[in-house]
C-alpha cells in the first residue's frame, strides 16, 4: 500500500498540513481519537462501545 505510512502519520496529528487527526497510537495500540469517535457515534448512531 503505497503512501500508507505517510498518510497514517498525518492522521495522527492535527498539524495544519495534515488530513485531520483521526487516530491515536500508544505503542502497538491504535484507537480512534476521542473527538473523532464522538463524531462517528453521532453520525452513525453508535451507542454501544464494546471495544475501547
DSSP file (Angstrom, degrees, kcal/mol; ACC not computed):
  #  RESIDUE AA STRUCTURE BP1 BP2  ACC     N-H-->O    O-->H-N    N-H-->O    O-->H-N    TCO  KAPPA ALPHA  PHI   PSI    X-CA   Y-CA   Z-CA
    1    1 A X    >         0   0    0      0, 0.0     3,-1.5     0, 0.0     4,-0.3   0.000 360.0 360.0 360.0 102.3    0.0    0.0    0.0
    2    2 A X  T 3   +     0   0    0      1,-0.2     0, 0.0     2,-0.1     0, 0.0  -0.369 360.0   7.3 -65.3 137.5    1.8    3.0   -1.3
    3    3 A X  T 3> S+     0   0    0     -2,-0.1     4,-2.4     1,-0.1     5,-0.2   0.481  87.1 127.1  72.8   6.1    1.9    6.1    0.9
    4    4 A X  H <> S+     0   0    0     -3,-1.5     4,-3.3     1,-0.2     5,-0.3   0.952  70.5  49.7 -59.3 -50.9    0.2    4.3    3.8
    5    5 A X  H  > S+     0   0    0     -4,-0.3     4,-2.5     1,-0.2    -1,-0.2   0.905 113.8  45.0 -57.4 -44.8    2.9    5.3    6.4
    6    6 A X  H  > S+     0   0    0      2,-0.2     4,-1.9     1,-0.2    -1,-0.2   0.919 116.3  45.5 -66.4 -43.3    2.8    9.0    5.4
    7    7 A X  H  X S+     0   0    0     -4,-2.4     4,-1.5     2,-0.2    -2,-0.2   0.904 113.6  49.5 -67.4 -40.7   -1.0    9.1    5.3
    8    8 A X  H  < S+     0   0    0     -4,-3.3     3,-0.3    -5,-0.2     4,-0.2   0.929 110.5  50.2 -64.1 -44.7   -1.3    7.2    8.6
    9    9 A X  H >< S+     0   0    0     -4,-2.5     3,-1.3    -5,-0.3    -1,-0.2   0.892 109.3  52.8 -59.3 -39.6    1.2    9.5   10.3
   10   10 A X  H >< S+     0   0    0     -4,-1.9     3,-1.1     1,-0.3    10,-0.7   0.824 104.1  55.9 -65.8 -32.0   -0.8   12.5    9.0
   11   11 A X  T 3< S+     0   0    0     -4,-1.5    11,-3.1    -3,-0.3    12,-2.5   0.389 100.0  61.5 -84.2   5.4   -4.0   11.2   10.5
   12   12 A X  T <  S+     0   0    0     -3,-1.3     2,-0.3    -4,-0.2    -1,-0.2   0.266 102.1  57.6-108.2   8.7   -2.4   11.0   14.0
   13   13 A X    <   -     0   0    0     -3,-1.1     7,-0.5     7,-0.1    10,-0.1  -0.949  63.8-147.5-136.2 155.7   -1.7   14.8   14.2
   14   14 A X        +     0   0    0     -2,-0.3    -3,-0.1     6,-0.2    -4,-0.1   0.004  50.6 142.4-110.3  28.2   -3.8   17.9   14.0
   15   15 A X    >   -     0   0    0     -5,-0.2     3,-1.8     1,-0.1     5,-0.1  -0.243  66.7-102.8 -63.8 158.8   -1.0   20.0   12.4
   16   16 A X  T 3  S+     0   0    0      1,-0.3    -1,-0.1     3,-0.0    -3,-0.0   0.776 119.0  44.1 -57.8 -32.8   -2.0   22.5    9.7
   17   17 A X  T 3  S+     0   0    0      3,-0.0    -1,-0.3     2,-0.0     2,-0.1   0.234  94.4 105.9 -99.5  15.1   -1.0   20.4    6.7
   18   18 A X  S <  S-     0   0    0     -3,-1.8    -7,-0.1     1,-0.1     3,-0.1  -0.399  81.2-115.5 -89.7 167.2   -2.4   17.1    8.0
   19   19 A X  S    S-     0   0    0      1,-0.2    -8,-0.1   -12,-0.2     2,-0.1   0.735  75.1 -82.4 -68.9 -22.8   -5.6   15.3    6.9
   20   20 A X        -     0   0    0    -10,-0.7     2,-0.3    -7,-0.5    -1,-0.2  -0.113  52.4 -76.8 121.1 137.2   -7.0   15.9   10.3
   21   21 A X        +     0   0    0      1,-0.2    -9,-0.2    -9,-0.1   -10,-0.1  -0.460  62.1 144.0 -70.3 126.3   -6.5   13.9   13.5
   22   22 A X        +     0   0    0    -11,-3.1    11,-2.7    -2,-0.3     2,-0.3   0.580  56.7  48.2-127.7 -35.2   -8.4   10.6   13.5
   23   23 A X  E     -A   32   0A   0    -12,-2.5     2,-0.4     9,-0.3    -1,-0.2  -0.778  54.7-157.5-117.9 156.4   -6.2    8.1   15.2
   24   24 A X  E     -A   31   0A   0      7,-2.8     7,-2.8    -2,-0.3     2,-0.5  -0.995  13.2-160.6-127.5 137.0   -4.2    7.9   18.4
   25   25 A X  E     -A   30   0A   0     -2,-0.4     2,-0.5     5,-0.2     5,-0.2  -0.978  13.8-180.0-126.1 126.3   -1.3    5.4   18.8
   26   26 A X  E >  S-A   29   0A   0      3,-2.7     3,-2.5    -2,-0.5     2,-0.4  -0.947  71.2 -58.9-120.8 105.2    0.2    4.1   22.0
   27   27 A X  T 3  S-     0   0    0     -2,-0.5     0, 0.0     1,-0.3     0, 0.0  -0.436 123.3 -14.1  55.0-114.0    3.0    1.7   21.1
   28   28 A X  T 3  S+     0   0    0     -2,-0.4     2,-0.5    -3,-0.1    -1,-0.3   0.444 117.4  96.4 -96.8  -0.8    1.2   -1.0   19.1
   29   29 A X  E <   -A   26   0A   0     -3,-2.5    -3,-2.7     2,-0.0     2,-0.5  -0.802  52.7-170.1 -96.5 125.2   -2.3    0.0   20.1
   30   30 A X  E     +A   25   0A   0     -2,-0.5     2,-0.3    -5,-0.2    -5,-0.2  -0.956  11.2 169.9-114.9 129.2   -4.3    2.2   17.7
   31   31 A X  E     -A   24   0A   0     -7,-2.8    -7,-2.8    -2,-0.5     2,-0.4  -0.869  41.3 -94.3-130.2 165.1   -7.6    3.8   18.7
   32   32 A X  E     -A   23   0A   0     -2,-0.3    -9,-0.3    -9,-0.2     5,-0.1  -0.692  50.5-106.1 -79.3 131.3   -9.9    6.4   17.3
   33   33 A X    >>  -     0   0    0    -11,-2.7     4,-2.5    -2,-0.4     3,-0.6  -0.332  32.0-116.9 -57.4 135.7   -9.1    9.8   18.8
   34   34 A X  H 3> S+     0   0    0      1,-0.3     4,-2.1     2,-0.2     5,-0.2   0.844 111.8  47.6 -50.8 -49.0  -11.9   10.8   21.3
   35   35 A X  H 3> S+     0   0    0      1,-0.2     4,-1.4     2,-0.2    -1,-0.3   0.885 114.7  47.8 -62.8 -35.2  -13.2   13.9   19.4
   36   36 A X  H <> S+     0   0    0     -3,-0.6     4,-2.1     2,-0.2    -2,-0.2   0.892 109.2  54.0 -69.0 -38.3  -13.3   11.9   16.1
   37   37 A X  H  X S+     0   0    0     -4,-2.5     4,-2.9     1,-0.2     5,-0.2   0.883 104.0  55.7 -62.8 -38.7  -15.1    9.0   17.9
   38   38 A X  H  X S+     0   0    0     -4,-2.1     4,-2.5    -5,-0.2    -1,-0.2   0.911 108.5  47.9 -58.8 -43.0  -17.8   11.4   19.2
   39   39 A X  H  X S+     0   0    0     -4,-1.4     4,-2.7     2,-0.2     5,-0.2   0.902 111.3  49.7 -66.3 -41.5  -18.5   12.4   15.6
   40   40 A X  H  X S+     0   0    0     -4,-2.1     4,-2.1     2,-0.2     6,-0.3   0.949 113.0  47.1 -60.6 -49.1  -18.6    8.8   14.4
   41   41 A X  H  X>S+     0   0    0     -4,-2.9     5,-1.0     1,-0.2     4,-1.0   0.909 113.8  48.6 -59.3 -42.8  -21.0    7.9   17.2
   42   42 A X  H  <5S+     0   0    0     -4,-2.5     3,-0.3    -5,-0.2    -2,-0.2   0.937 116.6  40.0 -63.4 -48.0  -23.2   11.0   16.5
   43   43 A X  H  <5S+     0   0    0     -4,-2.7    -1,-0.2     1,-0.2    -2,-0.2   0.732 124.5  36.6 -78.4 -22.5  -23.4   10.4   12.7
   44   44 A X  H  <5S-     0   0    0     -4,-2.1    -1,-0.2    -5,-0.2    -2,-0.2   0.340 103.9-121.0-113.6   6.4  -23.8    6.7   12.8
   45   45 A X  T  <5 +     0   0    0     -4,-1.0     2,-0.4    -3,-0.3    -3,-0.2   0.786  47.8 168.7  65.0  30.2  -25.9    6.3   15.9
   46   46 A X      < +     0   0    0     -5,-1.0    -1,-0.2    -6,-0.3     3,-0.1  -0.630  11.7 158.7 -79.2 127.7  -23.5    4.1   17.7
   47   47 A X        +     0   0    0     -2,-0.4     2,-0.7     1,-0.2    -1,-0.2   0.595  56.3  70.5-120.0 -21.8  -24.4    3.7   21.4
   48   48 A X        -     0   0    0      1,-0.0     2,-0.9     3,-0.0     3,-0.2  -0.876  56.1-175.8-103.9 109.3  -22.6    0.5   22.4
   49   49 A X        +     0   0    0     -2,-0.7     3,-0.1     1,-0.2    -1,-0.0  -0.687  16.1 160.0-105.5  78.3  -18.8    1.0   22.5
   50   50 A X        +     0   0    0     -2,-0.9     2,-0.9     1,-0.2    -1,-0.2   0.831  64.1  57.2 -70.0 -33.3  -17.6   -2.6   23.3
   51   51 A X              0   0    0     -3,-0.2    -1,-0.2     1,-0.2    -3,-0.0  -0.784 360.0 360.0-107.6  93.0  -14.0   -2.0   22.1
   52   52 A X              0   0    0     -2,-0.9    -1,-0.2    -3,-0.1    -2,-0.1   0.362 360.0 360.0-110.7 360.0  -12.4    0.8   24.0
